[in-house]
Amino acid sequence: MAILDNAVLSVLKSQIPGFVIDSYPNFVAFIEAYYEWMENSEEGAALYHSKKLLDYKNVDETIDDFLEYFRKDFLPYFPADIALDERKLIKTAREFYSKKGSLESIKFLFRVLYNKEIEIFYPKEQVLRASDGKWNQPQSIKVILSAENENLDLDLLAKRQGIGSTSRAKCRIESANRSIDKFLNREVVELFISNITKSFKVGENLQILYYDVNDQPQTFSESIIGSLSSITITPNRTGLKYKENDPVVLVGGVSSTGIEAIAVVGDVSVGGLRGVSVVDGGFGFRDYPNTVTSVINSPGDSGTGANVVVSTLDYANTIYFRVNTDSIESIANSTIGAANLSFSNISGISNANSTLANAFSYANLAFAPLKTLNVVSGGSGFTGEPTLDFKVSYITNNIAQQYMDSLGHIGVLKILNGGGGYSPGNDKIIFSSTTGYGANAAFTVGSNGTINSISIISRGEGYYEMPPIYLANSSNTIAASNGTGAVIVAYGFGDAEETDISVDDAGRIKNIKLLTRGFDYRSTPTVSLRVQDLTTTAISEVLVEGDVVYQGTSYSTATYKANVDKYDAGTSTLRVYDYSGTVSAGTLVLPTTNTSVVSFIKYGNGQAKATAEFLSGVIKYPGFWSKSDGFLSWDQYLQDSEKYHNFSYEIVVDKALETYRNIIRDIIHPAGMSIIGDYVVSNEIEQSDYDNLRVGYGSLGQNTVNVVANTVTASGGTNTYFNVYATVNSYIVISPDTSREIVKRISNVVSNSILTLESSVAYIGNNKIRIVNSNSNVFVLATSTELLANDVLTYTNGSVINSALILSITGNVISTNTNGLANSDVYYSVTPRINTQSYRIISV
């Protein structure tokens, strides 16, 4: 009970005459009780409230009975039941209505009414507008600070105007950053600029008027570094067979004291094997599948999925060779004195008394050079040409596959250089090996004693690595042969072939990377992508960029010409550009001396062309779209009359639109706008929900399930408990032996051992696939760890839906039971094989 501070009761007795107090005490008590009743806050309260009226106009002081009137005056249409303290809400009414219709006011209203955080989305932000994309292209100028400006606070330059000292070109300085240029080995300041009025001039200073920390005007003036802006590949001259980081040669443009820019090939296109042609059939191949072909990637190449097989052999040059087909495995544990060693070539008993000639089995196998190869699958992701490796095999008597190279027989000797002065009667061929033995060969010579043919007399064995071949005299003295200069190479079975592999669009240059933009360029350099590295004997003369080198008797009749870029004495590598003709091992004529080419590397096919951009030091970086406005098939939508237009807004909250639509319209809805509700499911679970949560478990060995499409069937154990734990709208969690769990809602409990799910257990695959026409192999563009044999793979080809049963998986190659239609980079779905797998049932 509250009493007024200035109550009459407190002074009442002083106002009553003394005789009344003495003579009529009951009357005085009555008067005191009356005023006490009038002046307290809980009983009569007439005087109490009349004297507090001025206080009641303050919402913090007013009584609860008056709050309703405050709300009706200041917050009409607000419901009585709100989450926020009503007095606090009334005090914010003025600020609330000043922002009526704004995003902040709508969010505030939901906090007040429902204690919920919401998101508001304006569909007009996703309305497709033609040519409305926001393109940004950063531009900058680099300078090296003089001692005067070394300690300058670069933030003082931001938002100032920069002016070229000679050109008077103007720009706006957006920001400035310090960095260490590892190629210049010094600090560089990069000024990002915009609103350039015209071109700057080479070598001029950039001047910026700014105010220092004392608000005094100062002038920043530094020389613009002459840097390259970019190098652009010519669209119709992208070349072939280039690889990432192949060198790019820049010629000219830089001052005598400047530093050249460094550029390399950037991204290149990838492809699959298109075909393989046989240039030289080699020696000792057998029909498929007795010749196994492996595709070997070039260094750094990540291509996968290619498969090449032998198609036909050059049967006109067939040879026959006897190979022992006995396997030691079947009698590995038998003693020599065993009653019967069971040699397959002896029909009766074979033992220690049997001759080896009768016991061993031989197969007279046919071998021939390669004639044609078939690309079964081109694979994908190849940036260059791979090589092929062949292994020739045969079958032993226990059906085991053995390879010819494990026997170590000499196959063929090839003459790379016939030399001169040799005599078959005085010289002989020597096979230099520490493991092999028994090989023998003879040769014939032509005029001047040049070796022109070699015949194998005995192929020997045990040459597991093909031996070096030497010519010796009749006394086997290698260094004392009569002739000189011959070069002969030995090859085994399934070797000495030469193939030409073509790859679809592999190595087309997409862009050029500038590793450093150079220093003190004065003009635009030319760009060469026709580059070779020649490994030579030591060069003593000083070579400079642009010097000409050639092979031949004179420059006018040269078979090979090139321009010098630079020479690395440490590696004896001479880099040349804009070459013509074909380089070969041998003499290379330099401006004043000669050297010899030992080996060489050719980068790409030399047909690519690119252009450098030099803007007197202004650098243009690759542009980008800051928003997707105007992008077709993106996240933009055509304007409609329901959602996507300029006069709608969407409230995203876990509450149905019908429960708040009218309140929003009455209180805060902007005139002329349409309201859209997006109901989201909250991931919060109240404690009461936890109290009702039940989880049923099926563990492997006690309770497991099989799943076909959307039907779950108990497959093990005796206590399924589907009727106990599973209800409609409960969830079942299945853990198959793949990389992901499967969670599905239960739509029907058919019985204690059968459930129906809301949909099939199929899911979208992790990667993409490539299909070869009329081939049952499918190639995943990454490792297919999520897939298993007996899963069903589904993909589309145009409007056609293809499904195939997976038979086996090797790496990223999936063998199926169905031939596919050619397609590449398509998504797929997987319907997993789920048998006897553990599960959990979660019901609320």
C-alpha positions in Angstrom: 0.0 0.0 0.0 1.4 3.4 -1.0 0.6 6.7 0.8 1.0 10.2 -0.6 4.0 12.2 0.5 1.8 15.3 1.0 -1.1 13.5 2.6 -3.8 15.4 4.6 -3.7 12.5 7.2 -0.2 13.6 8.3 -1.4 17.1 9.4 -5.0 16.2 10.2 -4.8 16.4 14.0 -3.1 19.8 13.9 -6.2 21.1 12.1 -8.8 19.8 14.6 -9.5 21.9 17.7 -8.2 20.5 21.0 -11.5 20.3 22.7 -12.9 18.2 19.8 -9.9 15.8 20.1 -10.5 15.6 23.9 -14.3 15.4 23.9 -14.9 13.4 20.7 -12.1 10.9 20.2 -14.4 8.6 18.2 -15.1 11.4 15.7 -11.4 12.2 15.4 -10.7 8.5 14.8 -13.4 8.4 12.1 -12.0 11.4 10.3 -8.5 9.9 10.4 -9.8 6.6 9.0 -11.7 8.4 6.3 -8.6 10.3 5.0 -6.5 7.2 5.3 -8.9 5.4 3.0 -9.0 8.3 0.5 -5.3 8.7 0.3 -3.9 5.2 0.0 -3.3 3.5 -3.4 -5.4 0.3 -2.8 -8.7 1.2 -1.2 -10.8 4.3 -1.9 -7.8 6.0 -3.6 -9.8 9.0 -4.8 -7.5 11.6 -3.4 -4.4 9.4 -4.1 -5.1 9.1 -7.8 -6.3 12.7 -8.2 -3.0 14.0 -6.8 -1.0 11.5 -8.9 -2.6 12.5 -12.3 0.4 14.5 -13.4 2.7 11.5 -12.7 0.4 9.1 -14.6 1.1 10.8 -18.0 4.6 9.2 -17.7 4.3 5.6 -19.0 6.9 4.5 -16.5 4.8 5.9 -13.5 1.3 5.2 -14.7 -0.8 2.4 -13.3 -1.5 -0.9 -15.2 -5.1 0.1 -15.8 -3.9 3.1 -17.9 -1.4 1.1 -20.1 -4.2 -0.1 -22.3 -5.1 3.6 -23.2 -1.4 4.3 -23.9 -1.3 1.3 -26.2 -4.5 2.4 -28.0 -3.2 5.9 -28.5 0.4 5.1 -29.5 0.3 1.5 -30.7 -3.0 0.9 -32.4 -3.5 -2.5 -34.0 -0.8 -4.0 -31.8 -2.1 -7.2 -30.1 -2.3 -7.3 -26.3 -0.1 -10.3 -26.0 3.4 -9.3 -26.9 6.9 -10.7 -26.1 8.4 -7.3 -25.0 7.6 -5.3 -21.9 4.7 -3.1 -22.8 6.0 0.1 -21.1 9.3 -0.3 -23.0 7.5 -0.8 -26.3 5.3 2.3 -25.9 8.4 4.4 -25.2 9.9 3.3 -28.6 6.7 4.0 -30.6 8.0 7.4 -31.9 11.2 5.9 -33.2 9.4 2.8 -34.5 6.9 4.8 -36.6 9.7 7.1 -37.9 11.1 4.0 -39.6 7.8 2.4 -40.5 8.1 0.1 -43.5 11.8 -0.3 -43.3 13.7 -3.5 -43.0 14.7 -2.6 -39.4 11.1 -1.9 -38.4 9.8 -5.2 -39.6 12.6 -7.1 -37.9 11.9 -5.1 -34.7 8.1 -5.9 -34.9 8.8 -9.7 -35.1 11.1 -9.5 -32.0 8.3 -7.6 -30.1 5.4 -9.8 -31.1 7.0 -13.3 -31.5 10.5 -13.1 -30.1 11.9 -14.3 -33.4 14.7 -13.3 -35.7 13.7 -13.0 -39.3 15.3 -12.4 -42.7 13.7 -10.1 -45.3 14.4 -10.6 -49.0 13.4 -8.2 -51.8 12.7 -10.3 -54.9 13.4 -7.2 -57.1 17.1 -7.9 -56.4 16.8 -11.1 -58.4 14.8 -9.8 -61.3 16.6 -10.3 -64.6 17.5 -7.0 -66.3 19.2 -6.9 -69.7 22.7 -5.4 -69.7 22.5 -4.6 -66.0 25.6 -6.5 -64.8 28.0 -4.5 -62.7 31.5 -4.8 -64.2 34.6 -3.9 -62.3 38.2 -3.8 -63.6 40.8 -2.8 -61.0 43.6 -0.6 -62.3 46.8 0.5 -60.7 50.1 2.3 -61.0 53.3 1.1 -59.3 56.0 3.5 -57.9 59.2 3.1 -55.9 59.3 5.6 -53.0 62.2 8.0 -52.7 63.8 8.8 -49.3 61.5 11.7 -48.9 58.4 9.5 -48.9 59.7 6.3 -47.3 57.8 6.9 -44.1 54.7 8.4 -45.6 51.3 7.3 -44.3 49.8 6.0 -47.5 46.3 6.4 -46.2 46.8 10.2 -46.7 46.8 9.6 -50.5 43.4 7.8 -50.6 40.5 9.7 -52.3 43.0 12.3 -53.7 43.6 13.2 -57.3 46.7 12.0 -59.1 48.1 14.0 -62.1 50.7 13.0 -64.7 53.5 15.5 -64.6 53.9 15.6 -68.4 50.6 14.2 -69.8 48.4 16.0 -67.2 46.3 12.8 -67.2 44.2 12.7 -64.1 43.0 9.8 -61.9 41.4 9.2 -58.5 43.5 7.4 -55.9 41.3 4.7 -54.3 44.0 3.1 -52.1 47.7 2.4 -51.7 49.5 -0.7 -50.6 53.2 -1.5 -49.8 54.7 -4.8 -50.8 58.1 -6.4 -51.5 58.6 -7.3 -55.2 60.7 -10.5 -55.0 62.0 -10.0 -58.6 63.0 -6.3 -58.1 64.1 -7.2 -54.5 62.8 -3.9 -53.1 59.7 -2.3 -51.7 57.1 -1.2 -54.2 54.0 0.9 -53.6 50.9 0.1 -55.7 48.3 2.8 -56.1 44.9 1.6 -57.2 43.2 4.2 -59.4 40.0 5.0 -61.1 38.4 7.6 -63.4 41.4 8.0 -65.7 40.9 10.9 -68.0 43.5 10.1 -70.7 46.7 8.1 -71.2 49.8 8.7 -69.1 53.2 9.1 -70.7 56.3 6.9 -70.4 58.6 7.9 -67.6 56.6 10.7 -66.1 55.9 11.3 -62.4 52.6 10.8 -60.7 51.8 13.9 -58.6 49.3 13.9 -55.7 48.3 16.9 -53.6 47.5 15.7 -50.1 47.3 17.1 -46.5 49.6 15.8 -43.8 48.7 15.1 -40.2 49.1 18.8 -39.4 46.6 19.6 -42.2 49.4 21.2 -44.2 49.3 20.8 -48.0 52.0 18.5 -49.4 52.9 17.1 -52.9 53.7 13.4 -53.5 55.7 13.0 -56.7 57.2 9.7 -57.8 58.2 8.2 -61.1 55.8 5.7 -62.6 57.3 2.2 -63.1 57.1 1.1 -66.7 55.3 -2.2 -66.1 53.4 -4.5 -68.6 49.7 -4.5 -68.1 48.9 -8.0 -69.5 49.6 -10.5 -72.2 46.6 -11.8 -74.2 46.4 -14.9 -76.3 45.1 -14.4 -79.8 41.7 -16.2 -79.9 42.2 -18.0 -83.2 45.9 -18.8 -82.5 45.8 -20.8 -79.3 48.2 -23.6 -80.5 48.3 -27.2 -79.3 50.4 -29.4 -77.0 51.4 -26.6 -74.7 51.6 -27.2 -71.0 51.1 -25.0 -68.0 54.3 -23.1 -67.1 55.8 -23.5 -70.5 58.1 -20.4 -71.2 57.0 -17.3 -73.0 59.7 -15.1 -74.6 59.3 -11.3 -74.5 61.5 -9.4 -77.0 62.4 -5.7 -76.7 60.5 -2.8 -75.1 62.6 -2.5 -71.9 65.4 0.0 -71.3 69.0 -0.9 -71.1 68.9 -0.6 -67.3 65.4 -2.2 -67.0 64.3 -5.6 -66.0 62.4 -7.9 -68.4 59.0 -9.2 -67.4 58.7 -12.9 -67.0 55.7 -14.8 -68.4 54.6 -18.4 -68.7 51.8 -20.3 -70.2 48.7 -20.3 -67.9 45.7 -22.6 -68.1 45.6 -25.0 -71.1 42.7 -27.1 -72.4 42.5 -30.8 -71.7 41.2 -33.6 -73.8 41.1 -37.3 -74.5 43.0 -39.6 -76.8 41.6 -39.3 -80.3 43.8 -41.9 -82.1 47.1 -43.7 -82.1 49.0 -44.3 -85.4 52.0 -46.7 -85.7 55.1 -45.1 -87.1 57.4 -48.1 -86.5 55.9 -51.5 -85.6 58.8 -52.5 -83.4 59.4 -56.2 -82.6 57.8 -59.1 -80.8 54.2 -58.3 -80.2 51.2 -60.7 -79.9 47.5 -60.3 -80.6 45.2 -58.8 -77.9 44.9 -59.7 -75.1 48.4 -61.2 -75.1 49.9 -57.7 -75.4 48.9 -55.4 -72.5 49.1 -51.7 -73.2 49.5 -49.1 -70.5 49.0 -45.3 -71.1 51.8 -43.4 -69.3 51.1 -39.7 -68.6 53.8 -37.1 -69.3 55.1 -35.4 -66.2 52.5 -33.2 -64.5 49.6 -34.5 -66.6 46.6 -35.7 -64.7 44.7 -37.4 -67.6 42.8 -40.6 -66.7 40.6 -43.2 -68.2 42.4 -43.9 -71.5 42.5 -47.4 -72.8 44.4 -48.5 -75.9 44.6 -52.1 -77.2 46.4 -53.9 -80.1 44.1 -54.1 -83.1 46.2 -55.8 -85.8 49.8 -57.0 -86.3 52.0 -57.0 -89.3 51.6 -60.7 -90.0 53.8 -60.5 -93.1 56.8 -60.2 -90.8 55.8 -62.9 -88.3 58.5 -64.8 -86.5 58.0 -67.9 -84.3 59.8 -68.5 -81.0 59.6 -71.5 -78.7 58.8 -70.6 -75.1 58.7 -73.1 -72.2 55.2 -73.1 -70.6 55.9 -75.3 -67.5 55.2 -73.7 -64.1 57.3 -74.6 -61.1 54.4 -73.8 -58.8 52.7 -77.1 -59.3 55.8 -79.2 -58.2 57.5 -76.6 -56.1 57.3 -78.8 -53.0 58.2 -82.1 -54.7 61.6 -83.7 -54.2 63.7 -84.8 -57.2 63.3 -88.4 -56.0 59.5 -88.2 -55.9 57.6 -91.1 -57.5 55.9 -88.9 -60.0 56.8 -85.2 -60.7 53.7 -84.9 -63.0 55.3 -83.1 -65.9 52.5 -82.3 -68.2 54.4 -83.2 -71.4 54.8 -86.8 -70.2 51.6 -88.8 -70.3 52.8 -91.4 -67.8 55.0 -91.2 -64.8 57.7 -88.6 -64.8 60.5 -88.8 -62.2 64.3 -88.3 -61.8 64.9 -90.8 -64.6 62.9 -88.7 -67.2 64.9 -86.6 -69.6 64.4 -82.8 -69.4 63.9 -82.7 -73.2 60.9 -85.0 -72.9 59.6 -83.5 -69.6 59.4 -79.8 -70.6 56.5 -78.4 -72.6 57.0 -75.7 -75.2 54.7 -73.5 -77.2 55.8 -72.2 -80.6 54.4 -68.6 -80.3 53.9 -66.2 -83.2 55.3 -62.7 -82.8 55.0 -59.7 -85.2 55.4 -56.0 -85.4 52.5 -53.7 -84.5 50.3 -52.6 -87.4 47.3 -50.8 -85.9 46.1 -49.8 -82.4 42.6 -49.2 -81.3 41.6 -46.5 -78.8 38.9 -48.2 -76.7 38.5 -45.2 -74.5 40.1 -41.8 -75.0 39.8 -40.9 -71.3 39.8 -37.3 -70.2 41.9 -34.5 -68.6 45.0 -34.9 -70.7 47.0 -31.8 -71.2 49.6 -33.4 -73.5 50.5 -36.5 -75.4 51.0 -39.6 -73.2 53.3 -42.5 -74.2 52.5 -46.2 -74.4 54.2 -49.1 -72.7 53.6 -52.6 -73.9 54.1 -56.0 -72.1 53.8 -59.2 -74.1 52.5 -62.2 -72.2 51.9 -66.0 -72.6 50.0 -68.6 -70.6 51.7 -71.4 -68.6 50.4 -74.9 -68.0 48.6 -73.7 -64.8 46.8 -70.9 -66.6 49.2 -68.3 -65.1 50.1 -65.2 -67.1 53.8 -64.6 -67.6 55.6 -61.8 -69.4 58.3 -62.1 -72.1 60.5 -59.5 -70.5 60.9 -61.7 -67.5 62.8 -64.2 -69.7 65.3 -61.6 -70.8 65.6 -62.6 -74.5 67.1 -60.2 -77.1 64.4 -59.2 -79.6 66.0 -57.0 -82.2 69.1 -54.8 -82.8 68.4 -51.5 -84.4 71.1 -49.5 -86.3 71.0 -45.8 -85.3 74.3 -45.1 -87.1 76.1 -47.6 -89.3 79.5 -46.0 -88.8 82.3 -46.9 -91.2 85.3 -49.2 -91.7 83.8 -52.3 -90.2 84.5 -55.9 -91.5 82.3 -58.9 -90.6 85.4 -61.1 -90.7 87.4 -59.0 -88.3 84.8 -57.3 -86.0 82.0 -58.8 -83.9 79.0 -57.6 -81.9 79.4 -57.7 -78.1 76.4 -57.8 -75.7 77.6 -56.2 -72.5 75.6 -57.6 -69.6 76.3 -58.9 -66.0 73.1 -61.1 -66.0 72.4 -62.2 -69.5 74.2 -64.7 -71.6 74.1 -66.6 -74.9 73.1 -63.8 -77.3 74.9 -63.8 -80.6 74.4 -61.6 -83.8 76.0 -61.1 -87.2 76.1 -58.1 -89.4 76.7 -57.2 -93.0 78.3 -54.0 -94.4 78.0 -51.9 -97.4 80.4 -49.5 -99.1 83.0 -48.0 -96.8 82.4 -50.7 -94.2 79.1 -49.2 -93.0 76.9 -51.6 -91.1 73.6 -52.0 -93.0 71.9 -55.1 -91.5 72.1 -57.3 -88.4 70.7 -60.8 -87.9 70.1 -62.4 -84.6 71.8 -65.9 -84.4 70.8 -66.5 -80.7 68.5 -64.5 -78.5 70.2 -65.6 -75.3 68.4 -65.2 -72.0 68.7 -63.4 -68.7 69.0 -59.9 -70.2 66.4 -58.4 -67.9 67.8 -54.9 -68.8 68.6 -54.6 -72.5 72.5 -54.5 -72.6 74.7 -51.8 -74.3 76.0 -53.0 -77.7 79.6 -52.6 -78.7 81.7 -53.6 -81.7 84.9 -55.5 -80.9 87.7 -57.2 -82.9 87.9 -60.9 -83.3 89.7 -61.1 -80.0 86.8 -59.5 -78.2 88.7 -56.3 -77.6 86.0 -53.7 -77.6 88.1 -50.6 -78.2 90.1 -52.3 -81.0 87.4 -52.8 -83.7 88.4 -51.9 -87.2 85.5 -49.5 -87.8 84.2 -46.5 -85.9 81.1 -44.5 -85.3 78.5 -47.3 -85.2 75.5 -46.9 -82.8 73.4 -50.0 -82.2 70.6 -50.4 -79.6 69.1 -53.7 -78.3 65.4 -54.1 -77.7 63.4 -57.0 -76.2 60.1 -58.5 -77.1 57.2 -56.0 -77.3 59.6 -53.0 -77.8 61.3 -50.8 -80.3 57.9 -49.5 -81.5 57.2 -45.8 -82.4 53.7 -44.4 -82.1 52.1 -41.0 -82.8 49.3 -40.2 -80.3 46.8 -37.4 -81.0 44.8 -35.9 -78.2 41.6 -33.8 -78.8 42.3 -30.1 -78.2 44.9 -30.9 -75.6 47.3 -28.0 -74.7 45.4 -25.1 -76.3 46.5 -22.0 -74.4 43.7 -20.3 -72.5 45.7 -17.5 -70.9 49.2 -16.2 -70.1 50.5 -15.7 -66.6 52.7 -12.7 -65.8 55.0 -13.8 -63.0 56.5 -10.3 -62.9 55.5 -7.2 -65.0 59.1 -6.0 -65.4 60.7 -2.6 -64.7 61.3 0.4 -66.9 59.6 -0.7 -70.0 59.5 2.1 -72.6 57.5 0.4 -75.4 55.4 -2.7 -76.0 57.5 -5.9 -76.4 56.7 -8.6 -78.9 55.7 -12.0 -77.6 56.9 -15.4 -79.0 55.4 -18.7 -78.1 57.6 -20.5 -80.7 60.2 -21.5 -78.1 62.8 -24.2 -77.8 65.5 -25.0 -75.2 68.7 -26.5 -76.7 71.2 -28.4 -74.5 74.6 -27.7 -76.0 78.2 -28.2 -75.4 79.8 -25.2 -73.5 79.5 -21.8 -75.2 82.3 -19.4 -74.5 81.1 -16.4 -76.6 78.7 -13.8 -75.2 75.3 -14.1 -76.8 72.7 -11.3 -76.6 69.0 -11.3 -77.3 68.2 -11.4 -81.0 71.5 -13.1 -82.1 70.9 -15.6 -84.9 72.0 -19.2 -84.8 71.5 -21.9 -87.5 72.4 -25.4 -88.7 73.7 -26.0 -92.2 76.6 -24.9 -94.4 75.4 -21.3 -94.7 72.5 -19.1 -93.3 70.8 -19.0 -96.7 70.7 -22.8 -97.1 70.3 -23.5 -93.4 67.9 -26.4 -92.4 67.3 -24.7 -89.0 67.3 -21.1 -87.9 66.5 -19.4 -84.6 66.9 -16.3 -82.6 68.7 -16.3 -79.2 66.8 -15.3 -76.1 69.4 -16.2 -73.4 72.0 -18.7 -72.5 72.4 -20.4 -69.1 76.0 -21.5 -68.7 75.2 -23.4 -65.6 73.0 -25.9 -67.4 74.4 -25.3 -70.9 70.9 -24.4 -72.1 70.4 -22.1 -74.9 66.8 -20.7 -75.2 65.8 -19.7 -78.7 62.6 -18.3 -80.2 60.9 -17.8 -83.6 62.7 -20.9 -85.0 62.2 -22.3 -88.4 63.1 -25.8 -89.7 63.9 -28.8 -87.6 66.7 -28.9 -85.1 68.9 -32.0 -84.8 71.8 -33.2 -82.8 75.0 -31.8 -84.2 76.7 -28.6 -85.1 75.0 -25.3 -84.3 76.5 -22.2 -85.9 76.8 -19.1 -83.5 77.6 -15.5 -84.6 81.3 -16.1 -84.2 81.9 -19.7 -83.1 80.2 -23.1 -83.2 78.7 -25.4 -80.6 76.9 -28.8 -80.7 73.3 -29.5 -79.9 73.1 -32.5 -77.6 69.4 -32.5 -77.0 66.4 -30.2 -77.2 62.9 -29.5 -75.8 60.2 -28.0 -78.0 57.3 -26.2 -76.2 53.9 -26.7 -77.7 53.5 -26.9 -81.5 54.8 -23.3 -81.9 51.6 -22.1 -83.5 50.2 -20.0 -80.7 50.3 -16.2 -80.8 49.9 -13.6 -78.1 50.1 -9.8 -77.7 51.5 -7.7 -74.8 49.7 -4.6 -73.5 51.8 -1.7 -72.3 49.9 1.3 -71.0 52.9 3.5 -69.9 52.8 1.9 -66.5 49.1 1.6 -65.9 48.2 -2.0 -65.0 44.7 -3.4 -65.8 43.8 -6.4 -63.8 41.3 -9.0 -65.0 37.8 -7.6 -64.5 34.9 -9.3 -62.7 31.2 -8.9 -62.3 30.4 -7.6 -58.8 26.7 -8.8 -59.2 25.0 -11.3 -61.3 22.4 -8.9 -62.6 21.7 -9.5 -66.3 23.2 -13.1 -66.2 21.0 -15.6 -68.1 20.6 -19.0 -66.5 22.0 -17.7 -63.2 20.2 -16.7 -60.0 18.0 -14.1 -61.7 14.3 -14.5 -62.7 12.0 -13.0 -65.2 9.7 -10.4 -63.8 6.2 -11.7 -63.0 3.1 -10.5 -61.3 3.3 -12.6 -58.1 6.8 -12.5 -56.6 9.5 -11.2 -58.8 8.8 -7.5 -59.4 9.7 -4.2 -57.8 6.9 -4.0 -55.3 7.2 -7.2 -53.1 9.1 -8.3 -50.1 9.5 -11.7 -48.6 9.7 -12.6 -44.8 11.7 -15.7 -44.0 10.7 -17.1 -40.6 9.6 -20.3 -39.0 6.0 -19.1 -38.8 3.1 -19.4 -41.2 2.2 -16.3 -43.2 -1.5 -16.6 -42.2 -0.6 -16.0 -38.5 1.0 -12.6 -39.1 -0.2 -11.3 -42.4 -3.1 -9.1 -41.0 -1.0 -7.8 -38.2 1.8 -6.7 -40.6 -0.7 -5.1 -42.9 -2.4 -3.2 -40.0 0.8 -2.0 -38.4 3.7 -1.6 -40.7 3.1 -2.8 -44.2 4.3 -0.3 -46.9 1.6 1.0 -49.1 1.6 -0.5 -52.6 3.7 -3.5 -51.7 2.8 -7.2 -51.6 3.9 -9.4 -48.7 5.2 -13.0 -49.3 5.9 -15.5 -46.5 8.7 -18.1 -46.7 8.2 -20.7 -44.0 11.5 -22.3 -42.8 11.8 -25.2 -40.5 13.6 -24.4 -37.3 16.4 -26.8 -36.2 15.8 -26.1 -32.5 14.1 -28.9 -30.5 12.3 -28.0 -27.3 13.0 -30.1 -24.1 9.5 -31.5 -24.4 10.4 -32.9 -27.8 13.4 -34.6 -26.3 11.2 -36.1 -23.6 9.2 -37.8 -26.4 12.2 -38.8 -28.6 12.7 -42.6 -29.0 15.6 -44.2 -30.9 15.5 -47.8 -32.0 18.8 -49.5 -33.1 19.4 -52.4 -35.4 23.0 -53.7 -35.1 24.8 -56.0 -37.5 24.5 -59.6 -36.5 21.3 -59.0 -34.5 19.1 -56.8 -36.7 19.9 -55.7 -40.3 17.9 -54.5 -43.2 17.8 -54.8 -47.0 16.6 -51.9 -49.1 15.2 -51.9 -52.7 14.1 -48.5 -54.0 11.9 -47.2 -51.2 11.1 -50.5 -49.4 12.9 -51.6 -46.3 12.8 -55.3 -45.3 14.3 -56.8 -42.1 17.0 -59.3 -43.1 18.5 -60.5 -39.8 17.7 -61.0 -36.1 14.5 -61.9 -34.4 13.5 -58.6 -32.8 12.9 -56.1 -35.5 10.7 -53.8 -33.4 9.4 -51.8 -36.4 5.9 -51.8 -34.8 7.5 -50.5 -31.5 9.8 -47.7 -32.7 8.7 -46.9 -36.3 5.7 -44.6 -36.9 4.7 -42.6 -40.0 6.9 -39.5 -40.3 9.6 -41.1 -38.2 13.1 -41.3 -39.7 15.3 -44.3 -40.5 19.1 -43.9 -40.7 20.9 -46.6 -42.8 24.7 -46.9 -42.8 25.7 -48.8 -46.0 29.3 -49.5 -46.7 29.7 -46.4 -48.9 30.9 -42.9 -48.1 27.6 -41.5 -46.9 24.7 -42.3 -44.5 21.1 -42.4 -45.9 18.3 -40.7 -43.9 14.7 -41.1 -45.1 11.3 -40.4 -43.7 9.0 -43.4 -43.1 5.7 -43.0 -45.0 4.1 -46.4 -44.0 4.8 -49.2 -41.5 3.6 -52.2 -43.4 4.4 -54.7 -40.8 6.9 -55.5 -38.0 9.5 -56.3 -40.7 8.6 -54.0 -43.7 8.7 -50.2 -44.0 7.9 -47.9 -46.9 10.0 -44.8 -47.3 9.0 -41.4 -48.7 11.2 -41.9 -51.7 14.0 -44.1 -53.2 17.4 -44.2 -51.5 19.0 -43.0 -54.7 21.3 -39.9 -54.3 23.3 -37.6 -56.5 26.9 -38.6 -57.1 29.9 -36.7 -55.9 31.5 -36.1 -59.3 30.7 -36.1 -63.0 31.1 -39.0 -65.5 32.2 -39.4 -69.1 30.6 -42.1 -71.4 32.1 -43.5 -74.5 29.7 -44.4 -77.3 28.8 -48.1 -77.5 31.1 -48.9 -74.6 30.0 -50.4 -71.3 32.8 -48.5 -69.4 31.9 -45.3 -67.6 34.7 -42.9 -66.4 34.3 -40.9 -63.2 36.2 -37.6 -63.3 37.6 -38.3 -59.8 38.1 -41.4 -57.6 34.8 -43.2 -57.3 35.0 -44.2 -53.6 31.2 -43.9 -53.1 30.3 -46.6 -55.6 30.2 -50.3 -55.3 29.5 -53.3 -57.5 25.8 -54.0 -57.9 24.9 -50.4 -57.4 22.7 -48.9 -60.1 24.1 -45.9 -62.0 21.6 -43.5 -63.7 22.4 -40.6 -66.0 20.8 -38.6 -68.8 21.8 -38.2 -72.4 19.6 -35.3 -73.6 16.1 -36.5 -72.9 17.1 -40.2 -72.6 17.5 -41.6 -69.2 20.1 -44.5 -69.0 20.4 -46.9 -66.1 23.2 -49.5 -65.8 24.2 -52.1 -63.2 27.8 -51.7 -61.9 29.7 -54.9 -62.4 33.1 -53.8 -61.2 35.2 -50.7 -60.4 38.9 -50.1 -61.0 40.2 -46.7 -60.0 37.9 -44.3 -61.8 36.8 -46.8 -64.5 33.3 -48.3 -63.9 32.4 -51.5 -65.8 28.6 -51.8 -66.3 26.2 -54.2 -68.0 25.0 -51.7 -70.5 26.6 -49.9 -73.5 26.3 -46.1 -73.2 25.8 -43.2 -75.5 28.7 -40.8 -75.9 28.5 -38.0 -73.4 30.9 -36.1 -71.1 30.8 -34.1 -67.9 27.3 -35.2 -66.9 26.0 -35.7 -63.4 24.7 -39.0 -62.2 22.6 -40.6 -59.5 23.3 -43.8 -57.5 20.8 -46.3 -56.3 23.0 -48.2 -53.8 22.9 -51.9 -53.2 21.9 -52.2 -49.5 22.0 -55.7 -48.1 22.2 -56.7 -44.4 23.1 -53.2 -43.2 22.7 -51.7 -39.8 20.1 -49.0 -39.1 18.6 -46.6 -36.6 15.0 -45.5 -36.3 14.3 -42.0 -34.8 10.7 -41.2 -34.0 9.3 -38.1 -32.3 
